[in-house]
Amino acid sequence: MRAYPDFLSGHDGAVLTWKNGSRTPASDGRSDKSFEEKLHNPSILDQLSIPYVKGPLNSPPGPEDDPGRFRNVAFFNRMYGDCSKGEVQKKLTKVPWLPKSGGRSVQVTIVNGVADRLRAVSEELDQLPPNITKYAVPTAGTFNCRAVQDTGNRSAHSWGIAIDLNTKFADYWLWAKGGQYRNRMPVQIVEIFERHGFIWGGKWAHFDTMHFEYRPELL
């Protein structure tokens, strides 16, 4: 509720109440779900079940440390729209991306103030020295109506709430030799994104170090 006050009006511990009066169960009644089941079909409580820890990453994530990769599609579709029906696209706007550092503009949603928050991220990043901003420019994209490669569920990019930074410095679990964790993203960039409500894919066991998405419920 604190994360999404424009949409949620209450809860009783078991059910979320939306401002239009509709209700969503927090749980699907299953307490025995495996990691893979949560990944493919998470409830609201599953979505919140792995803590996201802000700040520097002191050690590589554990094998099932994927805070944020559990996404209840119906929950996010209700707020941001279904991109397959053109609903997300109607709420997209362009945000300048590090214009002082040679960036252009990116498309993100205006819902939940995401565009304003990403604009603030851009302004802070643009004040960093070139040896840091080079990791953020050019971007590898924002809105994209697509599924996640390994789950088939909607990507956060499908709701216009995610951004991928410079692929030149990106490390991704499916590209990694032997799946071994690797990261080159400066902590200064991560901390700025986190301060504005974005989580970082570098804190996932299935790491994606160029990826950031707006997930204030985890922060």
C-alpha positions as CSV (number, residue, x, y, z in Angstrom):
1,M,0.0,0.0,0.0
2,R,2.8,2.4,0.8
3,A,4.4,1.5,-2.6
4,Y,1.3,2.0,-4.7
5,P,-1.0,4.5,-3.0
6,D,-2.6,5.6,-6.2
7,F,-4.2,2.1,-6.6
8,L,-4.5,0.4,-3.3
9,S,-6.8,1.5,-0.5
10,G,-6.5,-1.2,2.2
11,H,-5.7,-4.8,3.2
12,D,-6.7,-7.2,6.0
13,G,-3.6,-9.3,5.9
14,A,-5.2,-11.8,3.5
15,V,-6.8,-9.6,0.8
16,L,-5.7,-6.4,-1.0
17,T,-8.4,-3.9,-1.7
18,W,-8.1,-1.6,-4.7
19,K,-9.5,1.9,-4.8
20,N,-12.2,0.8,-7.3
21,G,-13.4,-1.6,-4.7
22,S,-12.1,-4.8,-6.2
23,R,-10.2,-7.3,-4.1
24,T,-7.1,-9.5,-4.8
25,P,-6.1,-12.4,-2.5
26,A,-2.6,-12.0,-1.2
27,S,-2.0,-15.8,-1.3
28,D,-3.1,-18.6,-3.6
29,G,-3.3,-20.9,-0.6
30,R,-0.2,-22.9,-1.4
31,S,2.6,-22.9,1.1
32,D,4.5,-25.7,-0.5
33,K,5.4,-24.1,-3.9
34,S,8.9,-24.6,-5.2
35,F,11.1,-21.8,-6.5
36,E,10.2,-22.7,-10.1
37,E,6.5,-22.6,-9.3
38,K,6.8,-19.2,-7.7
39,L,8.8,-18.0,-10.7
40,H,6.2,-19.1,-13.2
41,N,3.0,-18.4,-11.2
42,P,3.6,-16.2,-8.1
43,S,1.0,-14.9,-5.7
44,I,1.3,-11.4,-4.2
45,L,2.9,-12.9,-1.1
46,D,5.3,-14.9,-3.3
47,Q,6.3,-11.7,-4.9
48,L,7.3,-10.3,-1.6
49,S,8.9,-13.5,-0.2
50,I,12.6,-12.8,-1.1
51,P,14.0,-9.7,0.7
52,Y,15.8,-7.1,-1.4
53,V,18.7,-5.6,0.4
54,K,19.7,-2.1,-0.5
55,G,23.3,-0.9,-0.8
56,P,26.6,-2.5,-1.9
57,L,26.5,-6.2,-2.7
58,N,29.0,-7.8,-0.3
59,S,28.9,-11.3,-1.8
60,P,27.3,-13.0,-4.9
61,P,23.6,-13.9,-4.5
62,G,22.7,-17.4,-3.3
63,P,21.2,-19.9,-5.8
64,E,17.6,-18.8,-5.1
65,D,18.2,-15.2,-4.2
66,D,16.1,-13.5,-6.9
67,P,14.3,-10.6,-5.2
68,G,12.0,-9.1,-7.8
69,R,11.9,-11.9,-10.4
70,F,8.6,-13.1,-8.9
71,R,6.0,-10.9,-10.7
72,N,2.3,-11.4,-10.3
73,V,1.3,-10.5,-13.8
74,A,-2.4,-9.7,-13.0
75,F,-1.2,-7.3,-10.3
76,F,1.0,-5.3,-12.6
77,N,-1.4,-5.5,-15.5
78,R,-4.1,-3.9,-13.3
79,M,-1.8,-0.9,-12.6
80,Y,0.1,-0.4,-15.8
81,G,-2.1,-2.1,-18.4
82,D,-1.7,-5.1,-20.7
83,C,0.7,-4.2,-23.5
84,S,-0.7,-6.9,-25.8
85,K,-3.9,-4.8,-25.8
86,G,-2.1,-1.5,-26.3
87,E,-3.0,-0.3,-22.8
88,V,0.6,0.3,-21.6
89,Q,1.5,2.2,-24.8
90,K,-1.2,4.9,-24.1
91,K,0.6,5.8,-20.9
92,L,4.2,6.0,-22.1
93,T,6.2,9.3,-22.3
94,K,9.7,10.2,-23.3
95,V,12.3,11.0,-20.6
96,P,15.7,12.6,-21.5
97,W,18.5,10.1,-20.6
98,L,21.8,11.6,-19.4
99,P,21.7,14.4,-22.0
100,K,25.0,15.9,-20.7
101,S,26.7,12.6,-21.2
102,G,25.5,12.0,-24.8
103,G,22.3,10.1,-24.0
104,R,19.1,10.5,-25.9
105,S,15.6,9.8,-24.6
106,V,13.8,6.7,-23.3
107,Q,10.1,5.7,-23.1
108,V,8.6,4.7,-19.8
109,T,5.2,4.8,-18.2
110,I,3.8,7.9,-16.3
111,V,1.9,5.5,-14.0
112,N,3.0,5.6,-10.3
113,G,5.3,8.5,-11.2
114,V,7.8,6.2,-12.9
115,A,8.7,8.7,-15.6
116,D,9.4,11.4,-12.9
117,R,11.5,9.0,-10.9
118,L,13.6,7.9,-13.9
119,R,14.1,11.6,-14.8
120,A,15.5,12.2,-11.3
121,V,17.8,9.2,-11.7
122,S,19.0,10.6,-15.0
123,E,19.7,14.0,-13.5
124,E,21.8,12.5,-10.7
125,L,23.7,10.1,-13.0
126,D,24.5,13.0,-15.3
127,Q,26.5,14.6,-12.5
128,L,28.8,11.6,-12.1
129,P,32.3,11.6,-13.8
130,P,32.6,10.1,-17.3
131,N,34.3,6.9,-16.0
132,I,31.0,6.1,-14.3
133,T,28.4,7.5,-16.7
134,K,29.9,5.3,-19.5
135,Y,28.1,2.3,-17.9
136,A,24.7,4.0,-18.4
137,V,25.1,5.4,-21.9
138,P,23.8,4.3,-24.4
139,T,20.9,2.4,-22.9
140,A,19.8,-1.0,-24.3
141,G,16.1,0.0,-24.1
142,T,13.1,0.5,-21.9
143,F,9.5,-0.4,-23.0
144,N,9.3,-3.6,-24.9
145,C,6.2,-5.8,-24.9
146,R,7.9,-9.2,-24.4
147,A,8.2,-12.2,-22.2
148,V,11.2,-13.1,-20.0
149,Q,13.3,-15.6,-21.8
150,D,13.4,-18.4,-19.2
151,T,9.9,-18.1,-17.7
152,G,7.6,-17.0,-20.5
153,N,6.0,-14.5,-18.1
154,R,5.8,-10.8,-18.8
155,S,9.0,-8.9,-18.5
156,A,9.0,-5.7,-16.5
157,H,9.8,-3.9,-19.7
158,S,6.3,-4.8,-20.9
159,W,4.8,-2.4,-18.4
160,G,7.3,0.5,-19.1
161,I,8.9,0.3,-15.7
162,A,12.3,-1.1,-16.6
163,I,15.5,0.1,-18.2
164,D,18.6,-1.8,-19.4
165,L,21.9,0.2,-19.5
166,N,25.0,-0.1,-21.7
167,T,25.3,-3.7,-22.9
168,K,29.0,-3.2,-23.4
169,F,29.4,-3.6,-19.6
170,A,26.5,-6.0,-19.0
171,D,26.8,-9.4,-17.4
172,Y,23.9,-11.9,-17.7
173,W,23.5,-15.3,-16.2
174,L,22.7,-17.0,-19.5
175,W,25.8,-15.5,-21.1
176,A,28.1,-16.4,-18.2
177,K,30.6,-19.2,-18.5
178,G,29.4,-21.9,-16.2
179,G,26.8,-19.5,-14.8
180,Q,29.4,-17.9,-12.6
181,Y,28.4,-14.5,-11.1
182,R,30.1,-11.5,-12.5
183,N,29.4,-7.7,-12.2
184,R,31.0,-4.5,-13.6
185,M,28.2,-2.1,-12.7
186,P,29.5,0.7,-10.3
187,V,27.8,0.8,-7.0
188,Q,27.3,4.6,-7.4
189,I,24.8,3.8,-10.2
190,V,23.0,1.1,-8.3
191,E,22.6,3.4,-5.2
192,I,21.0,6.2,-7.2
193,F,18.5,3.9,-8.8
194,E,17.6,2.3,-5.4
195,R,17.1,5.7,-3.9
196,H,14.3,6.3,-6.4
197,G,12.5,3.0,-6.1
198,F,14.3,0.8,-8.6
199,I,15.8,-2.6,-7.9
200,W,18.9,-3.9,-9.6
201,G,19.1,-7.2,-11.5
202,G,22.7,-7.6,-10.3
203,K,21.3,-8.8,-6.9
204,W,19.7,-11.8,-8.5
205,A,21.2,-15.3,-8.7
206,H,20.0,-15.2,-12.3
207,F,21.9,-12.0,-12.6
208,D,21.2,-9.2,-15.2
209,T,23.5,-6.4,-14.2
210,M,22.3,-3.9,-16.8
211,H,18.7,-4.2,-15.7
212,F,16.8,-1.9,-13.3
213,E,13.0,-1.9,-12.7
214,Y,10.7,0.2,-10.6
215,R,9.6,-2.0,-7.6
216,P,9.1,0.1,-4.6
217,E,7.2,-2.7,-2.7
218,L,10.6,-4.4,-2.3
219,L,12.4,-1.3,-1.1
